[in-house]
Amino acid sequence: MTRRAVLTLTGLLIFVIGLLPVLSMLVQSLHSDGHWSLGAYRGLLASARQWTLMEHSLVLAALVTALTLLLGVPLGLLLGKTDLPGRRLLTGLFVVPLLLPPYVLAVSWADLLGPEGLLARIAGPDAVQAPTHWLFGLPGCVLVLGSVFLPIPMLLTMVFLRTVDPRLEEAARLMAPWPQVLRGITLPLILPGIALAAVLVFLLSLGEFSVPTFLRYDVFPVESFVQFSAFYDFQAATAAAVPLAGITLILLLLEGAFLRERTGQLRLTGPGRGWPRIALGARRTGWVAVAGFLASVLVLVPMGALAVQSADAGAYEEALHRAGDSLVRSLVYASIGATTLTVLGFLAGYLVHTRALPFWRSVDSVTLFLFALPSTVIGIGLISLWNTPWTNLVYATPAIIVLGYLAKYTVLTSRISATQLGLIPPSMEEAAQVAGAGWTRRMAWIVAPLAGRGLAAAWLVGYLFSLRDTGITMLVYPPGHETLPVRIFTLMANGSPQLIAALCLIMVAASVVPLGLLALVPRLGRRLQRI
Amino acid sequence: MKPWLSILALAIALVASVFLWQKAHQPAGQTVVVYVSEDQVFSEPILEDFERETGIRVQAVYDTEEAKSTGAMNRLIAEKDNPQADVYWANEPIRAEVLKQKGISAAYVSPNAADIPPIFRDPEGYWTGFSARARVFIVHDSVKSPPQGVRDYTDPRWKGRAVIANPLFGTTTSEIAALFTVWGDDQGRAFLEGLRRNEVAISSSNGESADFVAAGRYAFSLVDSDDAVNRMRQGKPVSMVYPDQAPGGLGTFIVPNAAVLIRGAPHPDAARKLMDYLLSPETERKLARADCAQIPLHPGVAGPPELKPMDQIRVMQVRYADVAQKLVEIQPLLRRWLGL
């Protein structure tokens, strides 16, 4: 009874926090002057510019997906399946861009290749004309978003490699060399993971607006943001967001139909003694050089450009003066967000893992849908739902920011929890049940402690994604409560490049330091790596 | 303790921590909430000075460049029935007029605004201008005979050599609307057609236009005076021309900031104090010295060295209320003109 009530409440919360704002926005877009109207949608379909913008978005998302798969899957194999030296360090390096607001990387590339950038200072303004032209446009967007989302196929490849039964590979190895085994056995078995990565990267690129805006490449989500912010046309903004929601829904339905059984909850094996790893032998140095070069180009060079750009005596002092309070707020809100995400995600993950109620699949689908939905859509939805005199307790306080985090990122903590719960033998909970323990006691004293390390990993992931959030926070933050990513974004208008670079590096430190601390807790680190 | 009580306690603790955090950051004294469309890098130091000098805590929401400097105003519209802000610091008066027309602002005549020229004030006190930008030509140094008026955009001599920011946004849309009010609709449309015929390029912002001219890609562009001053201070090969200054000429379009009191402001007393502060000669002096290089409207306040004082500029004579009305009216035309 208690279990049913708590899990029903969990589903209800996800509906109210995440789906209700989106539905409220949808209803408002169909309502004009007290009547139902499709005017906003007709206007959208009639505009040639919208079709062009959608084409831009689709091309960008497709190119980013192709690039990340081409690089991410081989990297995942290299780092997750071979005995490459320094693979943990390299994995950590490649993951850094995913932990940052995407525009930070765009700023760093502009600091390197822009008209006022490092290259211009070294080689003169003529030398950067071509790279600047190249950076500010589609190729630059593909490069930056490719770097940001590369870890998704890389990590999913690494995780799915551990779902492959080692006996199959061992049997194949009796007959064929590793390259053939990878092609014939391993890759087909991890194909659902690669397909999931492709869907996620495609949707995240499709919904991303901060990088295309900074690099002056007009895409569809920017239109929705501008309709809301520049014209205050709520209906047009919603109508402009609906096609993105539609594409998201269609892709996730396809994912649900073909992949969900293979990707929703993983049964992990290895790596342990006897888990087959490819010995690179004499080619190890060459592969280290290749991976190191890629990490340098995609991560170290842009971060280095930020460091050089910010190497001004007063830059960090001014950055802390201007944004010190925003930094503290970011850390506090991200911590609260991570804690609430962990609690909600754990309960949602339990529901998905146990399939205890008939709507478990809806909860999983809705959270994934909200994650893939553009932030502007969720932000506008939150405003339309909560901006009333009766709900000021939420709308006028940081609670609205935390609700945004919950709406967007619950799927991450939910899926981590579900996977972790899959590693706990059901007999443990059953034994406690036979001994007479009620559901809440079993959850509190058996399940949660056994899932403790997974919950810690979920908290960390929740923290990192809450900390980097820009899209939702920028639309809903109450006066005086801006976070660091938002402050960087608003200071970009006429702020000095040194100041912006220093702020970006402070943001990098705020994201990476918790991971460094994690490395001090080896068992937790290993658990996160397994998950 | 029962486990469910632990969970409940945790939930209560989390909610309490949010409120405690909120409370901890609410000052013991007065607070004022201001929405700001002026760039944060220039407006924030002014608001910090106000905090320091009055002890009133300022809570601000700043615009982003991507919102084309209208995000804060639109948030004000969204919050009309549930106002969160006390004051709006607009970076131009047109949208302050729109707020007046939508019943979102309240009248307040600051004693500090007495010597600000009437053209830059709403006669009923719904907004008051201060610290202005002029709409000027930024011209590349290679140009021997610079353009002298906005109609030069349509002169075949400049075919394919001029650029202008997207007229759907910001001060460019205001200037186009101002030209429509001065010339009338027919001449306004003819001007837009002339721009198309003369292959005038469209950039995404005034800043980008200024960069294009500084890089020599185009001969000239209409931009805000701070964009031009900024490039000149960077040592770029550009100069500045005030358009239409000949006797009897159209005059240069001036874009002052505007301070607006919000109707139903939660903190009206603090709001009026902030309005007085923004409209003081001292604020204008600071904004003139800052990188935004804005022209003071109070007589006798020293302006940026690169710019003429307001009394030496031939100002385009417009009523900003008419410009605001025209701006809404010509939006569909502008969208069609841009092929949207």
Interface residues (C-beta under 8 A of the other chain):
Chain A: T2 V6 S47 A48 R49 P115 P125 F209 S210 T213 R216 V222 F225 V226 F228 S229 A230 F231 Y232 F234 R322 V332 I336 T339 T340 V343 I383 N387 T388 P389 N392 Y395 A396 T397 P398 A399 V402 T440 R441 M443 A444 W445 M474 Y477 P478 P479 G480 H481 E482 R487 F489 T490 L491 M492 A493 N494 G495 S496
Chain B: K2 P3 W4 S6 I7 L10 A11 L14 V15 S17 V18 F19 W21 Q22 H25 V33 V34 Y35 D39 Q40 V41 F42 E44 R57 V58 Q59 A60 V61 Y62 D63 T64 E65 E66 A67 K68 T70 G71 M73 N74 I77 A78 E79 D81 N82 Q84 A85 F169 S204 E208 D211 A215 D291 C292 G339 L340
